[in-house]
Amino acid sequence: MIFIGALVAVSATLVWRRDGIDGVLKILTHDLWLFAEIMPRVLAGCLLGGFIAEILPHEKVSRSLGPSSGLKGLLIGTAFGAILPGGPFTAYPVAAALLTVGADFGATIAMVVSWTLIGYGRAVAWELPILGTDFTLWRIVISLPIPVLAGWLGRFIFVRMYPKGEPS
Amino acid sequence: MTVSALIIDITLWGSVAILGFMAWQRGRVVLVSSVREGSMDFINIVPRIALGVIGSGYIAAVIPPEVITGWLGPDSGWFGVLTAVIAGAATPGGPVVGFSIGAVALKVGGGSPQVIAYVVAWALFAFQRMILWEIPFMPARFVWFRAAVSVPFPFLAAAIAMVIGKP
């Protein structure tokens, strides 16, 4: 967060040098507005994460999405990421909740990567109208194996980095 | 924009209501503790999101989209793929910006494998999304691990695109 804060400070200074105080204030008001707009969604995402952490039975999650869930766990993670509704304000709190209830890095990586690459939300709302149907479908077909492969690679490296399990 | 935002809000709060009902069926204690947990997460995350949202506007203002389009250029081959991947990670702004730059690159003669690599890299590593969303919500170790593990895949996508050809 310190790094990000420094980056923001440098960028804001550059904007100020280039566009003066008006430029700085214009971006600030726009972003404050955006911030107010997404706050309720962030709250909804956090509540979703809270409910999932309480409702999902831990043993069941760690069996189907845990370190020894095999290919099936990666496929479940991929499918879950692809059908998850909403935007980043749901995907990341839900992914964090899955981690706390026993999903391993591999299955969670599969879920997050699947959400960004084959989640229908962004593809339908933005990619189809801008890049066209042919390109979008072609891109999604090419992307299909990536979540499972990324999850598998994550698992493969994870057990070699932390042979005794995740350090806390 | 407003219609899709409305649909997003309805599905989102609908899911919250359904899961909340399920939690309530497990008993009041479950409902109360999950709502408390969710609210605590929210309170912890608000300042970080504030920094991300307000800050990334400035970062985006410093990197104009023309710079990114320039990087994507029509030159093909693996060097083009590499530039496309870096450009994808450096692209600021929301989904409109990333996809529009991809569309512009296709129009000005960028190769399809390069544009695929760009879109995939942008989906995987766009710094603004990582700063704004992924790092505040997820354990930092997970985010770096996820990003590191994802590095080969824009290249893989470009390779597949080269093999199977254009649509």
Interface residues (C-beta under 8 A of the other chain):
Chain A: M1 I4 G5 L7 V8 S11 A12 L14 V15 D19 G23 V24 I27 L28 H30 D31 L32 L34 F35 I38 M39 P40 R41 V42 L43 A44 G45 C46 L47 L48 G49 G50 F51 I52 A53 E54 I55 P85 G86 G87 P88 F89 T90 A91 Y92 P93 A95 A96 L99 F105 T108 I109 V112 V113 T116 L117 G121 R122 A125 W126 E127 I130 L131 G132 D134 F135 L137 W138 R139 I142 S143 I146 L149 A150 L153 G154 I157 F158
Chain B: S4 I8 D9 T11 L12 W13 S15 V16 L19 G20 M22 A23 R26 V30 S33 S34 V35 R36 E37 G38 S39 D41 F42 I45 V46 R48 I49 A50 L51 G52 V53 I54 G55 S56 G57 Y58 I59 A61 V62 P95 V96 F99 S100 G102 A103 L106 S112 V115 I116 V119 V120 A123 L124 R129 I131 L132 W133 E134 I135 P136 F137 M138 P139 F142 F145 R146 V149 S150 P152 F153 L156 A157 I160 A161 I164 K166 P167
